[in-house]
Protein backbone atom coordinates (compact mmCIF):
# COMPACT_ATOMS: atom_id res chain seq x y z
CA UNK A 1 0.00 0.00 0.00
CA UNK A 2 1.43 3.35 -1.01
CA UNK A 3 0.56 6.65 0.55
CA UNK A 4 0.33 9.64 -1.74
CA UNK A 5 1.33 12.89 -0.02
CA UNK A 6 0.58 15.04 -3.04
CA UNK A 7 -2.72 16.83 -2.39
CA UNK A 8 -5.54 16.67 -4.89
CA UNK A 9 -6.39 19.82 -6.82
CA UNK A 10 -9.29 20.49 -4.43
CA UNK A 11 -7.09 20.24 -1.34
CA UNK A 12 -4.32 22.28 -2.99
CA UNK A 13 -6.79 25.10 -3.76
CA UNK A 14 -8.11 24.93 -0.19
CA UNK A 15 -4.57 25.15 1.22
CA UNK A 16 -3.74 28.04 -1.10
CA UNK A 17 -6.83 29.94 0.05
CA UNK A 18 -5.96 29.17 3.70
CA UNK A 19 -2.56 30.77 3.15
CA UNK A 20 -4.27 33.67 1.39
CA UNK A 21 -6.32 34.69 4.42
CA UNK A 22 -3.55 36.52 6.31
CA UNK A 23 -2.28 37.95 3.02
CA UNK A 24 -5.72 39.38 2.29
CA UNK A 25 -5.93 40.85 5.81
CA UNK A 26 -2.61 42.62 5.11
CA UNK A 27 -3.89 43.89 1.73
CA UNK A 28 -7.03 45.23 3.40
CA UNK A 29 -4.88 47.02 5.97
CA UNK A 30 -3.35 49.47 3.48
CA UNK A 31 -3.96 51.26 0.22
CA UNK A 32 -7.15 51.74 -1.76
CA UNK A 33 -8.94 48.69 -0.36
CA UNK A 34 -8.20 49.58 3.26
CA UNK A 35 -10.90 48.59 5.74
CA UNK A 36 -10.27 50.81 8.77
CA UNK A 37 -12.04 48.87 11.52
CA UNK A 38 -9.95 45.79 12.48
CA UNK A 39 -12.97 43.55 13.13
CA UNK A 40 -14.57 44.40 9.80
CA UNK A 41 -11.23 43.95 8.05
CA UNK A 42 -10.92 40.38 9.27
CA UNK A 43 -14.58 39.68 8.46
CA UNK A 44 -14.24 41.02 4.89
CA UNK A 45 -11.10 38.93 4.34
CA UNK A 46 -12.77 35.81 5.74
CA UNK A 47 -15.90 36.31 3.63
CA UNK A 48 -13.84 36.91 0.48
CA UNK A 49 -11.79 33.76 1.05
CA UNK A 50 -14.95 31.78 1.84
CA UNK A 51 -16.73 32.97 -1.31
CA UNK A 52 -13.61 32.24 -3.37
CA UNK A 53 -13.45 28.75 -1.91
CA UNK A 54 -17.14 28.11 -2.56
CA UNK A 55 -16.81 29.26 -6.17
CA UNK A 56 -13.72 27.11 -6.67
CA UNK A 57 -15.53 24.09 -5.25
CA UNK A 58 -18.48 24.68 -7.61
CA UNK A 59 -16.13 24.81 -10.59
CA UNK A 60 -14.07 21.81 -9.49
CA UNK A 61 -17.04 19.71 -8.28
CA UNK A 62 -14.97 17.59 -5.88
CA UNK A 63 -15.93 14.36 -4.18
CA UNK A 64 -17.70 14.86 -0.84
CA UNK A 65 -14.65 13.78 1.19
CA UNK A 66 -12.46 16.38 -0.54
CA UNK A 67 -15.15 19.01 -0.06
CA UNK A 68 -15.37 18.20 3.65
CA UNK A 69 -11.58 18.13 4.01
CA UNK A 70 -11.18 21.46 2.22
CA UNK A 71 -13.91 23.03 4.32
CA UNK A 72 -12.31 21.81 7.54
CA UNK A 73 -8.92 23.15 6.40
CA UNK A 74 -10.48 26.53 5.72
CA UNK A 75 -12.31 26.56 9.07
CA UNK A 76 -9.10 25.66 10.90
CA UNK A 77 -7.10 28.35 9.11
CA UNK A 78 -9.81 30.90 9.93
CA UNK A 79 -9.75 30.01 13.64
CA UNK A 80 -5.96 30.14 13.82
CA UNK A 81 -5.82 33.44 11.93
CA UNK A 82 -8.58 34.94 14.09
CA UNK A 83 -6.78 33.95 17.28
CA UNK A 84 -3.56 35.59 16.09
CA UNK A 85 -5.46 38.62 14.78
CA UNK A 86 -7.30 39.25 18.05
CA UNK A 87 -4.07 39.04 20.03
CA UNK A 88 -2.37 41.50 17.70
CA UNK A 89 -5.31 43.87 17.27
CA UNK A 90 -6.85 43.89 20.73
CA UNK A 91 -4.66 41.91 23.12
CA UNK A 92 -4.24 43.84 26.34
CA UNK A 93 -1.07 42.08 27.43
CA UNK A 94 0.68 42.69 24.11
CA UNK A 95 -0.50 46.31 24.10
CA UNK A 96 0.95 46.73 27.58
CA UNK A 97 4.24 45.26 26.36
CA UNK A 98 4.28 47.63 23.39
CA UNK A 99 3.77 50.64 25.68
CA UNK A 100 6.82 49.57 27.68
CA UNK A 101 8.89 48.84 24.56
CA UNK A 102 8.08 52.24 23.03
CA UNK A 103 9.39 53.97 26.16
CA UNK A 104 12.87 52.52 25.50
CA UNK A 105 13.73 53.01 29.17
CA UNK A 106 12.51 51.77 32.55
CA UNK A 107 9.32 53.45 33.70
CA UNK A 108 7.71 53.90 37.05
CA UNK A 109 4.35 52.16 37.13
CA UNK A 110 2.29 55.36 37.07
CA UNK A 111 4.10 56.64 33.96
CA UNK A 112 3.69 53.28 32.24
CA UNK A 113 -0.06 53.39 32.95
CA UNK A 114 -0.21 56.89 31.45
CA UNK A 115 1.60 55.71 28.33
CA UNK A 116 -0.57 52.63 28.04
CA UNK A 117 -3.87 54.48 28.51
CA UNK A 118 -2.92 57.57 26.53
CA UNK A 119 -2.86 59.74 29.65
CA UNK A 120 -6.18 58.49 31.00
CA UNK A 121 -6.46 56.92 34.45
CA UNK A 122 -6.37 53.13 34.75
CA UNK A 123 -10.11 53.26 35.51
CA UNK A 124 -10.61 54.28 31.87
CA UNK A 125 -9.70 50.75 30.79
CA UNK A 126 -12.42 49.31 32.96
CA UNK A 127 -14.92 51.80 31.60
CA UNK A 128 -13.85 50.94 28.05
CA UNK A 129 -14.47 47.24 28.65
CA UNK A 130 -17.80 48.06 30.30
CA UNK A 131 -18.75 50.05 27.22
CA UNK A 132 -18.10 46.96 25.11
CA UNK A 133 -20.35 44.82 27.31
CA UNK A 134 -23.13 47.39 26.94
CA UNK A 135 -22.56 47.74 23.19
CA UNK A 136 -22.81 43.96 22.74
CA UNK A 137 -26.05 43.92 24.73
CA UNK A 138 -24.63 41.71 27.49
CA UNK A 139 -25.15 44.29 30.23
CA UNK A 140 -26.77 47.68 30.72
CA UNK A 141 -26.33 50.61 33.07
CA UNK A 142 -29.52 51.81 34.75
CA UNK A 143 -29.45 54.61 37.35
CA UNK A 144 -25.75 54.02 37.95
CA UNK A 145 -26.20 50.27 38.45
CA UNK A 146 -24.71 47.67 36.17
CA UNK A 147 -27.31 45.02 35.25
CA UNK A 148 -26.75 41.74 33.45
CA UNK A 149 -28.97 41.57 30.35
CA UNK A 150 -31.07 38.43 30.30
CA UNK A 151 -30.97 36.02 28.60
CA UNK A 152 -27.95 36.90 26.41
CA UNK A 153 -25.62 38.06 29.19
CA UNK A 154 -26.57 35.21 31.52
CA UNK A 155 -26.20 32.64 28.74
CA UNK A 156 -22.74 33.85 27.73
CA UNK A 157 -21.62 34.06 31.37
CA UNK A 158 -22.77 30.48 32.03
CA UNK A 159 -21.08 29.16 28.89
CA UNK A 160 -17.90 31.00 29.84
CA UNK A 161 -17.94 29.59 33.39
CA UNK A 162 -18.51 26.10 32.02
CA UNK A 163 -15.63 26.45 29.55
CA UNK A 164 -13.33 27.92 32.20
CA UNK A 165 -14.15 24.98 34.45
CA UNK A 166 -13.60 22.54 31.57
CA UNK A 167 -10.17 24.04 30.84
CA UNK A 168 -9.20 24.30 34.53
CA UNK A 169 -9.24 28.11 34.64
CA UNK A 170 -10.47 30.13 37.63
CA UNK A 171 -14.16 31.01 37.48
Secondary structure, DSSP 8 states (H G I E B T S, - for coil): -----S--HHHHHHHHHHHHHHHHHHHTTSGGG---SHHHHHHHHHHHHHHHHHHHHHHH---HHHHHHHHHHHHHHHHHHHHHHHHHHH-HHHHHHHHHHHH-S---HHHHHHHHHTTS-THHHHHHHHHHHHHTTSEEEETTEEEE-TTHHHHHHHHHHHHHHHTT---
